[in-house]
Each structure stands twice: as structure tokens, then as C-alpha cells.
Amino acid sequence: MNAPHTASPDRLAAATAATAYQKQWFARMRAEVAAGAPLALVNADAPQEILRAMGIPYVVNQWWASVVSAKRMGPTALHNIAVRGYPDDSLQYDAIGLGSMDLLGADAPWGGLPRPRFVIAECSGDATRKVFDLWAEHPDTEFFPFERSSATTTPDNWWELVGHDWERVYASDRLDLMTSENWQLVEFLTARTGRTFDIDRLAEVMTLVNEQAEWNKRTRDLIAATRPTPVSINDSIPAVMIPQWHRGSVWARDAARELFHEVEAAVRDGRAVCPGERVRLMWIGRGLWFDLGLYQRFQEKYGAVFVWSMYLAIAADGYARYGGDPMRALAARFTGFTDQLYTPPWSSQWYVKEAQSHGVDAVVHLVADDVPGSSFTTEALERAGIPVLEIRTNNADSRGAAAAALETAIGDFLKHRVLD
């Protein structure tokens, strides 16, 4: 699909609406917790849908870390970790939330995160477990850990299978384990909050999540097919991810639908982020929260536009699960979540597919210290004829010279490997 070149559009209404909603929601949540409601802090790879079905407010750890980092308080939060005698140069994305609890007064974004009653995370590594154990050292906080199981199957084109054939895609013992742990989480929360769990309510939540994923897939596919790109990833990230943290709600489903209609209108009207688009770029890895402006600073000088991030793509391919027992389907959503993003050949096949469907000319690959299999992703893309720049830094830690060197490194990469 080819869109004529016109002037660059204003910011997406879906992005500003999502940000406004999140601020209002956060204020309401703070008021609920102040009135006695239990708060859960949940890692992105843990089943938030159970909390939604039980009416327990929750904050996603990675989202809160992104807010702290974007408000330039990441270094202070990490300093607070170091003052307590713990490393501040490992798993910063997981640890910033913990360090943010010691931010004072106006330094705390949006009034600050209330003390969570529960923290919930998958133990994907020794360091992750240790970070969440520290949360539970506070007398008012308990930790519920999920085991991290390893992939024993390697299906080709997983994104075509996981929606309906998830029982075959994931090994039964992995699904058995997480289904059992999901029920254990229900018992844990019921005993401590007195709130009840209704499997029919979970089924309603799962249906809304599937509908949200369907709208995200339409949006992703439309952006992939449009030249030049109609949407900046600076807008698509909040417009997609804020509703993702509210998965299973009517608001989140409707927000995904409105995003699609807005992008559809932009394509129909011929709007373009960079009318003189010359180079289409893919950003693999977590968002660079302390410098989101980086993504746009190459447009004027090089006509280079970041047209892809994992946030919309995984929201399109990674979440929908249909049929079966809702609790087991929920287990299927999260059992292989890390595999899809980071374990080859699951991950490497998917990134190549996404690069080719979006017509990218090159890839910038942010490699974090806790991401396995990154070299296989780079190798698969290079083998497909797509040049890759690997950058090794932490997406939420703005300290040191590495962050300042990113722009120079990407500029040199464009000049010497892409534009030539």
C-alpha cells in the first residue's frame, strides 16, 4: 500500500488519550490503596489477568520503571539501590521500581508508587529472584514467585499456531506447571484479601484480551504495508502499551480499536511521519525510556525512520489464546512469552518475519545484560540480508557514556553500512 507524501502529522490522539487515561487511573489507584485496597506490583511476564478478574489493582513493574526513567529519576532510584549495598548495574529495569520507593516528595513521579501488598514475578534468573526477595523484606509486602520453565519444542512460525493450537505448541508439562501455579496464586490472593475468584469472569477477561489483540494485529499489519510510515513509534508505543497494561478491560479493548481507526484514517489521508522517508529502521529491544526523542532525530538528517518496535508487534502476535479452559489458556499466554521474544529459533524467526513484512532496511538491536540469544537474532537478520547494529546498554539507565554514544553509533551505522 503506497501513501502519497504529505506534511508530517500531529501526535496521535490515541497516544495522548492513553497517557491521560493512565494518569487519571494512577491517581484513582493511589486513592483506592490509601483507602485500604491491596496493591500488586507485577512483572510483565506474570498473569495480570487473574488480578483483573479478582478486582485487585496492580501496577506493572516495567511500566513504572519506564515512568521513573522518563522523568529522569532512574539514576537516583539506582543510587538508592547501591546505598543499600546491592548492585546498581545489573537488571536495572527490574530494580528501578524498588529504588523508587525511596524517592522523596516531588522527586517521585505522579505522587509515587504506594507500597505494594504483593509482588508477583516469574523467576527468569537468579538476579530477578533476588530483586523481588528484597521487596518482600518489607513487613507489608509478600512475594509470589512463578517458576521459569524452558522451551522443549521449537515450532516454526509460532505466531501462526499459538492462538488456537497452543496445547500442541507448548509442552504439556510446562502448561501443567503454570496452570497449577495460576491456581496457587488464586489461593494466595484469596486467603490474603478475602476477594473471590470466578472462572467465568476470567473467561470474560480472556475474551476482551483476544479482541484487543485482534485490533492490534490489524494496526500492525496496516503499518507494515504502508510506505512511508504513517505513525511514529514514539506514539505507537504508549498508544499500544498503556492499554496492554489494562488488558482484559473494556477500555483497553476500545483503545486498541480506536488506535486502528486513527491509523487507518492517517493512511487514507496520506499522512506520513517523514514524507522524505529513505530508510526504514527496526528497533529490537526494550524502549529507550530516558531518551525517546532518539527515535526521531535521524529523520531530518538521513530520512531514516524507525517503523517497528516489539511493543505493537508482540501485542499483535503474542497474546491471543482461544478455546479450552480459561486458566490453562492463560498459562499458554505466559509459558512461552520469553521464548517468543528471546529464545531462538522462536525469536529469530519472528524478528526476520517482522523485518521482512515491514520492509526494513536495517536494524538497531539493543542488547540488555539479561537477554539471552541476542547473537542468534542478529545472525538470522544478517543472513537475511538486513544489516544490524548491536548496542549494549540498559534501556532505563541513563548514567555513563554509553547512552550519550548511542546517537553517534547509529549515525555512523547509517552512513557507512546502510546508506552506502
RODO-2510 file (C-alpha; in nm, 4 decimals, decimal comma):
residues 420
     n   res          X          Y          Z
     1     m     0,0000     0,0000     0,0000
     2     n     0,1532     0,3304    -0,1027
     3     a     0,0593     0,6578     0,0639
     4     p     0,1380     0,9896    -0,1093
     5     h     0,3913     1,2152     0,0591
     6     t     0,2306     1,4913     0,2621
     7     a     0,3181     1,7005     0,5641
     8     s     0,4090     1,5266     0,8891
     9     p     0,1033     1,4722     1,1132
    10     d     0,0497     1,5908     1,4684
    11     r     0,0778     1,3442     1,7524
    12     l    -0,1706     1,0568     1,7526
    13     a    -0,4809     1,1265     1,9573
    14     a    -0,4655     0,7637     2,0751
    15     a    -0,1255     0,8267     2,2348
    16     t    -0,2283     1,1421     2,4212
    17     a    -0,5585     0,9832     2,5278
    18     a    -0,3806     0,6749     2,6637
    19     t    -0,1328     0,8847     2,8609
    20     a    -0,4129     1,0987     3,0046
    21     y    -0,6101     0,7893     3,0996
    22     q    -0,3076     0,6371     3,2716
    23     k    -0,2512     0,9456     3,4847
    24     q    -0,6165     0,9517     3,5896
    25     w    -0,6107     0,5783     3,6600
    26     f    -0,2925     0,6088     3,8650
    27     a    -0,4490     0,8818     4,0805
    28     r    -0,7597     0,6661     4,1343
    29     m    -0,5433     0,3671     4,2203
    30     r    -0,3484     0,5692     4,4770
    31     a    -0,6763     0,6750     4,6355
    32     e    -0,8023     0,3144     4,6435
    33     v    -0,4844     0,1943     4,8111
    34     a    -0,4943     0,4805     5,0608
    35     a    -0,8474     0,3648     5,1467
    36     g    -0,7237     0,0116     5,2150
    37     a    -0,7235    -0,1726     4,8811
    38     p    -0,4326    -0,4173     4,8324
    39     l    -0,1892    -0,3248     4,5549
    40     a     0,0085    -0,5767     4,3495
    41     l     0,3306    -0,4962     4,1657
    42     v     0,3526    -0,7418     3,8771
    43     n     0,6300    -0,8191     3,6311
    44     a     0,5276    -0,8097     3,2647
    45     d     0,5655    -1,1885     3,2290
    46     a     0,3223    -1,2714     3,5130
    47     p    -0,0527    -1,3318     3,4596
    48     q    -0,2124    -0,9952     3,5370
    49     e    -0,5470    -1,1272     3,4104
    50     i    -0,6031    -1,3097     3,7409
    51     l    -0,5744    -0,9812     3,9286
    52     r    -0,8171    -0,8145     3,6884
    53     a    -1,0676    -1,0957     3,7311
    54     m    -1,0447    -1,0579     4,1095
    55     g    -1,0656    -0,6775     4,1066
    56     i    -0,7225    -0,6309     4,2658
    57     p    -0,5433    -0,3138     4,1479
    58     y    -0,1961    -0,3703     4,0075
    59     v     0,0973    -0,1816     3,8578
    60     v     0,3298    -0,3409     3,6046
    61     n     0,6892    -0,3150     3,7234
    62     q     0,8356    -0,2419     3,3794
    63     w     0,5821     0,0333     3,3112
    64     w     0,6632     0,2019     3,6412
    65     a     1,0365     0,1746     3,5673
    66     s     0,9755     0,3423     3,2307
    67     v     0,7950     0,6319     3,4007
    68     v     1,0721     0,6774     3,6570
    69     s     1,3334     0,6676     3,3800
    70     a     1,1425     0,9049     3,1513
    71     k     1,1147     1,1523     3,4411
    72     r     1,4964     1,1379     3,4717
    73     m     1,4787     0,9804     3,8169
    74     g     1,6333     0,6469     3,7145
    75     p     1,9846     0,7391     3,8343
    76     t     1,8507     0,8428     4,1761
    77     a     1,6469     0,5237     4,2099
    78     l     1,9515     0,3150     4,1193
    79     h     2,1645     0,5139     4,3651
    80     n     1,9134     0,4171     4,6328
    81     i     1,9769     0,0518     4,5460
    82     a     2,3530     0,0999     4,5734
    83     v     2,3210     0,2777     4,9102
    84     r     2,1524    -0,0350     5,0446
    85     g     2,4585    -0,2360     4,9425
    86     y     2,3203    -0,4011     4,6304
    87     p     2,4479    -0,3846     4,2707
    88     d     2,3044    -0,0985     4,0650
    89     d     2,4487    -0,2160     3,7338
    90     s     2,2505    -0,5378     3,6883
    91     l     1,8830    -0,5815     3,5970
    92     q     1,8245    -0,2082     3,6314
    93     y     1,4863    -0,2392     3,4587
    94     d     1,3658    -0,4730     3,7344
    95     a     1,5366    -0,2856     4,0170
    96     i     1,4379     0,0763     3,9457
    97     g     1,0909     0,0230     4,0931
    98     l     1,2430    -0,0962     4,4184
    99     g     1,4783     0,2026     4,4318
   100     s     1,1922     0,4400     4,3523
   101     m     1,0280     0,3623     4,6872
   102     d     1,2895     0,5882     4,8490
   103     l     1,2306     0,8855     4,6182
   104     l     1,1267     1,1857     4,8225
   105     g     0,8431     1,4323     4,7742
   106     a     0,8319     1,5956     4,4324
   107     d     1,1022     1,3577     4,3039
   108     a     0,8524     1,0705     4,2954
   109     p     0,6692     1,0671     3,9596
   110     w     0,2904     1,1053     3,9727
   111     g     0,2948     1,1181     4,3526
   112     g     0,4934     0,7973     4,3867
   113     l     0,4140     0,4265     4,3895
   114     p     0,2253     0,3147     4,7014
   115     r     0,3773     0,0297     4,8977
   116     p     0,2589    -0,2906     4,7228
   117     r     0,0946    -0,5596     4,9329
   118     f     0,2127    -0,8250     4,6852
   119     v     0,4880    -0,8534     4,4254
   120     i     0,4482    -1,1189     4,1556
   121     a     0,7136    -1,2233     3,9049
   122     e     0,8493    -1,5117     3,7052
   123     c     1,1949    -1,6139     3,8275
   124     s     1,3716    -1,5931     3,4944
   125     g     1,7113    -1,5742     3,6609
   126     d     1,8870    -1,5667     3,9961
   127     a     1,9119    -1,1875     3,9948
   128     t     1,5407    -1,1380     3,9243
   129     r     1,4547    -1,3588     4,2199
   130     k     1,6888    -1,1606     4,4445
   131     v     1,5344    -0,8255     4,3423
   132     f     1,1859    -0,9456     4,4319
   133     d     1,3052    -1,1103     4,7515
   134     l     1,4189    -0,7622     4,8578
   135     w     1,0672    -0,6260     4,8104
   136     a     0,9438    -0,8960     5,0488
   137     e     1,1881    -0,7926     5,3218
   138     h     0,9432    -0,5135     5,3983
   139     p     0,6877    -0,6374     5,6548
   140     d     0,3924    -0,5136     5,4460
   141     t     0,4903    -0,6898     5,1207
   142     e     0,4791    -1,0582     5,0189
   143     f     0,6321    -1,2174     4,7098
   144     f     0,4612    -1,4798     4,4941
   145     p     0,7170    -1,6347     4,2531
   146     f     0,6414    -1,8215     3,9315
   147     e     0,8856    -2,0837     3,8068
   148     r     1,0621    -2,0264     3,4756
   149     s     1,0296    -2,3312     3,2532
   150     s     1,2436    -2,3879     2,9450
   151     a     1,1241    -2,4498     2,5925
   152     t     1,1398    -2,8123     2,4845
   153     t     0,9666    -2,7623     2,1494
   154     t     1,0732    -2,5400     1,8604
   155     p     0,7754    -2,4868     1,6300
   156     d     0,8308    -2,2977     1,3077
   157     n     0,6133    -1,9895     1,2599
   158     w     0,4820    -1,9951     1,6171
   159     w     0,2803    -1,6785     1,5537
   160     e     0,0538    -1,8762     1,3203
   161     l    -0,0068    -2,1510     1,5764
   162     v    -0,0283    -2,0154     1,9286
   163     g    -0,3736    -1,8577     1,9023
   164     h    -0,5650    -2,1823     1,8526
   165     d    -0,3118    -2,4661     1,8712
   166     w    -0,1371    -2,3617     2,1897
   167     e    -0,1796    -2,7008     2,3561
   168     r     0,0427    -2,8576     2,0890
   169     v     0,2885    -2,5680     2,0630
   170     y     0,3846    -2,5686     2,4305
   171     a     0,4866    -2,8866     2,6039
   172     s     0,2102    -3,0223     2,8269
   173     d     0,4312    -3,0326     3,1349
   174     r     0,5033    -2,6618     3,1002
   175     l     0,1332    -2,5842     3,0731
   176     d     0,0579    -2,8168     3,3654
   177     l     0,3112    -2,6333     3,5825
   178     m     0,1877    -2,2827     3,5107
   179     t    -0,1803    -2,3779     3,5299
   180     s    -0,1114    -2,5216     3,8753
   181     e     0,0769    -2,2075     3,9791
   182     n    -0,2066    -1,9867     3,8490
   183     w    -0,4447    -2,1677     4,0843
   184     q    -0,1906    -2,1343     4,3653
   185     l    -0,1841    -1,7592     4,3029
   186     v    -0,5638    -1,7513     4,3288
   187     e    -0,5460    -1,9292     4,6653
   188     f    -0,2668    -1,6965     4,7815
   189     l    -0,4662    -1,3837     4,6923
   190     t    -0,7988    -1,5150     4,8229
   191     a    -0,6506    -1,6012     5,1607
   192     r    -0,4926    -1,2567     5,1994
   193     t    -0,7599    -1,0299     5,0518
   194     g    -1,0889    -1,2119     5,1045
   195     r    -1,1721    -1,1477     4,7404
   196     t    -1,3256    -1,4274     4,5357
   197     f    -1,2240    -1,5689     4,2008
   198     d    -1,4838    -1,6510     3,9319
   199     i    -1,3685    -1,8625     3,6356
   200     d    -1,6481    -1,7144     3,4233
   201     r    -1,5156    -1,3661     3,4962
   202     l    -1,1694    -1,4806     3,3857
   203     a    -1,3258    -1,6097     3,0625
   204     e    -1,4724    -1,2625     3,0025
   205     v    -1,1320    -1,1062     3,0627
   206     m    -0,9677    -1,3508     2,8204
   207     t    -1,2253    -1,2689     2,5511
   208     l    -1,1553    -0,8966     2,5846
   209     v    -0,7795    -0,9618     2,5635
   210     n    -0,8298    -1,1612     2,2437
   211     e    -1,0377    -0,8821     2,0900
   212     q    -0,7704    -0,6288     2,1869
   213     a    -0,5028    -0,8447     2,0218
   214     e    -0,7112    -0,8663     1,7045
   215     w    -0,7272    -0,4867     1,6775
   216     n    -0,3528    -0,4619     1,7450
   217     k    -0,2862    -0,7113     1,4669
   218     r    -0,4890    -0,5044     1,2205
   219     t    -0,2918    -0,1958     1,3188
   220     r     0,0443    -0,3714     1,2960
   221     d    -0,0358    -0,5166     0,9530
   222     l    -0,1566    -0,1805     0,8218
   223     i     0,1596    -0,0036     0,9340
   224     a     0,3721    -0,2812     0,7836
   225     a     0,2037    -0,2365     0,4454
   226     t     0,2196     0,1452     0,4287
   227     r     0,5028     0,3448     0,2682
   228     p     0,6061     0,5941     0,4039
   229     t     0,5150     0,5077     0,7591
   230     p     0,2087     0,6905     0,8951
   231     v     0,2927     0,6535     1,2662
   232     s     0,5910     0,7358     1,4846
   233     i     0,6899     0,4653     1,7301
   234     n     0,7077     0,7444     1,9898
   235     d     0,3282     0,7472     1,9531
   236     s     0,2610     0,3806     1,8853
   237     i     0,4444     0,2652     2,1989
   238     p     0,2239     0,4490     2,4528
   239     a    -0,0881     0,4041     2,2390
   240     v    -0,0327     0,0270     2,2448
   241     m     0,1384    -0,0418     2,5752
   242     i    -0,0757     0,1590     2,8151
   243     p    -0,3840    -0,0372     2,7020
   244     q    -0,1748    -0,3550     2,7229
   245     w    -0,1223    -0,2918     3,0948
   246     h    -0,5026    -0,2751     3,1237
   247     r    -0,5617    -0,5942     2,9251
   248     g    -0,8980    -0,7534     2,9812
   249     s    -1,0829    -0,4260     3,0374
   250     v    -1,3406    -0,2755     2,8037
   251     w    -1,1380     0,0478     2,7962
   252     a    -0,8263    -0,1330     2,6744
   253     r    -1,0136    -0,3192     2,4018
   254     d    -1,1781     0,0021     2,2840
   255     a    -0,8472     0,1919     2,2938
   256     a    -0,6912    -0,0678     2,0616
   257     r    -0,9872    -0,0313     1,8268
   258     e    -0,9601     0,3488     1,8255
   259     l    -0,5877     0,3278     1,7520
   260     f    -0,6587     0,1163     1,4446
   261     h    -0,9212     0,3579     1,3171
   262     e    -0,6863     0,6528     1,3671
   263     v    -0,4022     0,4816     1,1813
   264     e    -0,6457     0,3769     0,9093
   265     a    -0,7521     0,7407     0,8684
   266     a    -0,3881     0,8532     0,8556
   267     v    -0,3175     0,6050     0,5776
   268     r    -0,6327     0,7043     0,3895
   269     d    -0,5410     1,0742     0,4155
   270     g    -0,1840     1,0121     0,3040
   271     r    -0,0200     1,1366     0,6220
   272     a     0,3428     1,0455     0,6814
   273     v     0,5821     1,0745     0,9737
   274     c     0,8662     1,1565     0,7343
   275     p     0,7464     1,2412     0,3801
   276     g     1,1030     1,2051     0,2558
   277     e     1,1445     0,8564     0,4050
   278     r     1,4592     0,6935     0,2650
   279     v     1,5471     0,4305     0,5244
   280     r     1,3130     0,2116     0,7292
   281     l     1,4578     0,1021     1,0619
   282     m     1,3634    -0,1609     1,3166
   283     w     1,4360    -0,1186     1,6896
   284     i     1,4760    -0,4568     1,8591
   285     g     1,4717    -0,4492     2,2353
   286     r     1,3063    -0,2517     2,5108
   287     g     1,2202     0,1121     2,4649
   288     l     1,4902     0,3692     2,5395
   289     w     1,2806     0,5344     2,8087
   290     f     1,5253     0,8036     2,9140
   291     d     1,5583     0,9353     2,5547
   292     l     1,2515     0,8595     2,3427
   293     g     1,3427     1,1552     2,1216
   294     l     1,6308     0,9482     1,9837
   295     y     1,3927     0,7675     1,7505
   296     q     1,3050     1,0868     1,5639
   297     r     1,6401     1,2607     1,5422
   298     f     1,7517     1,0707     1,2313
   299     q     1,4551     1,1655     1,0159
   300     e     1,5596     1,5126     0,9040
   301     k     1,9285     1,4352     0,8549
   302     y     1,9014     1,0917     0,6915
   303     g     1,5344     1,0350     0,6083
   304     a     1,5665     0,7359     0,8417
   305     v     1,2504     0,6350     1,0287
   306     f     1,2019     0,3744     1,2992
   307     v     0,8921     0,1936     1,1751
   308     w     0,8944    -0,1043     1,4141
   309     s     0,9199    -0,1802     1,7844
   310     m     0,8413    -0,5029     1,9636
   311     y     0,5545    -0,3483     2,1575
   312     l     0,2925    -0,3354     1,8827
   313     a     0,4306    -0,6496     1,7167
   314     i     0,4128    -0,8731     2,0245
   315     a     0,0725    -0,7237     2,1132
   316     a    -0,0393    -0,8410     1,7692
   317     d     0,1141    -1,1891     1,7682
   318     g     0,1846    -1,2883     2,1273
   319     y    -0,1318    -1,2666     2,3373
   320     a    -0,4431    -1,4099     2,1712
   321     r    -0,5403    -1,7545     2,3043
   322     y    -0,8710    -1,9145     2,2044
   323     g    -1,0665    -2,2074     2,3431
   324     g    -1,0072    -2,4531     2,6218
   325     d    -1,0074    -2,3978     2,9956
   326     p    -0,9518    -2,0240     3,0604
   327     m    -0,6893    -2,0874     3,3282
   328     r    -0,4912    -2,3203     3,1033
   329     a    -0,5261    -2,0797     2,8101
   330     l    -0,3869    -1,8089     3,0389
   331     a    -0,0937    -2,0362     3,1197
   332     a    -0,0373    -2,0757     2,7458
   333     r    -0,0199    -1,6973     2,7116
   334     f     0,2717    -1,6678     2,9531
   335     t     0,4517    -2,0042     2,9449
   336     g     0,6291    -1,9181     2,6209
   337     f     0,6326    -1,5394     2,6454
   338     t     1,0087    -1,5131     2,6972
   339     d     1,0707    -1,7753     2,4282
   340     q     0,8833    -1,5721     2,1695
   341     l     1,0985    -1,2654     2,2318
   342     y     1,4362    -1,4094     2,3242
   343     t     1,4786    -1,7848     2,2616
   344     p     1,5955    -1,8968     1,9167
   345     p     1,4610    -2,0159     1,6809
   346     w     1,1299    -1,8850     1,8200
   347     s     1,2612    -1,5305     1,8452
   348     s     1,4971    -1,5200     1,5486
   349     q     1,2337    -1,6457     1,3046
   350     w     0,9838    -1,3916     1,4324
   351     y     1,2193    -1,0940     1,4046
   352     v     1,3109    -1,1881     1,0482
   353     k     0,9426    -1,2239     0,9601
   354     e     0,8649    -0,8833     1,1092
   355     a     1,1630    -0,7164     0,9412
   356     q     1,0638    -0,8500     0,6027
   357     s     0,6933    -0,7688     0,6349
   358     h     0,7755    -0,4104     0,7362
   359     g     1,0332    -0,3730     0,4602
   360     v     1,3066    -0,2550     0,6922
   361     d     1,6467    -0,1643     0,5520
   362     a     1,8387    -0,2053     0,8766
   363     v     1,8037    -0,2958     1,2440
   364     v     1,9242    -0,1344     1,5642
   365     h     1,9395    -0,4116     1,8253
   366     l     1,9574    -0,3071     2,1900
   367     v     2,1135    -0,5976     2,3788
   368     a     2,0480    -0,5930     2,7535
   369     d     2,2526    -0,7897     3,0039
   370     d     1,9623    -1,0219     3,0891
   371     v     1,8531    -1,1026     2,7319
   372     p     1,9622    -1,4482     2,6116
   373     g     2,0035    -1,5446     2,2483
   374     s     2,0659    -1,1958     2,1107
   375     s     2,3510    -1,3096     1,8874
   376     f     2,1203    -1,5613     1,7153
   377     t     1,8743    -1,2840     1,6335
   378     t     2,1479    -1,0661     1,4858
   379     e     2,2891    -1,3576     1,2877
   380     a     1,9466    -1,4517     1,1449
   381     l     1,8796    -1,0943     1,0319
   382     e     2,2222    -1,0526     0,8759
   383     r     2,1773    -1,3855     0,6979
   384     a     1,8518    -1,2491     0,5564
   385     g     2,0446    -0,9548     0,4111
   386     i     1,9460    -0,6996     0,6759
   387     p     2,2373    -0,5126     0,8400
   388     v     2,2285    -0,4954     1,2204
   389     l     2,3879    -0,2584     1,4685
   390     e     2,4166    -0,4107     1,8151
   391     i     2,4245    -0,1623     2,1008
   392     r     2,4917    -0,2789     2,4538
   393     t     2,3359    -0,0589     2,7155
   394     n     2,0459    -0,0607     2,9571
   395     n     1,7251     0,0930     2,8298
   396     a     1,6340     0,2576     3,1608
   397     d     1,9790     0,3577     3,2919
   398     s     2,0941     0,6938     3,1540
   399     r     2,4190     0,7059     3,3501
   400     g     2,7642     0,6942     3,1948
   401     a     2,8947     0,7465     2,8427
   402     a     2,7144     0,4583     2,6728
   403     a     2,3840     0,6420     2,6454
   404     a     2,5481     0,9538     2,5027
   405     a     2,7295     0,7450     2,2414
   406     l     2,4117     0,5885     2,1004
   407     e     2,3300     0,8696     1,8600
   408     t     2,6808     0,8762     1,7185
   409     a     2,6865     0,4984     1,6773
   410     i     2,3533     0,4916     1,4936
   411     g     2,4567     0,7826     1,2704
   412     d     2,7816     0,6086     1,1754
   413     f     2,5912     0,2854     1,1110
   414     l     2,3517     0,4634     0,8763
   415     k     2,6290     0,6428     0,6890
   416     h     2,8681     0,3538     0,6491
   417     r     2,6535     0,0383     0,6323
   418     v     2,3057     0,1409     0,5255
   419     l     2,3104     0,4477     0,3025
   420     d     2,6277     0,3367     0,1218
***
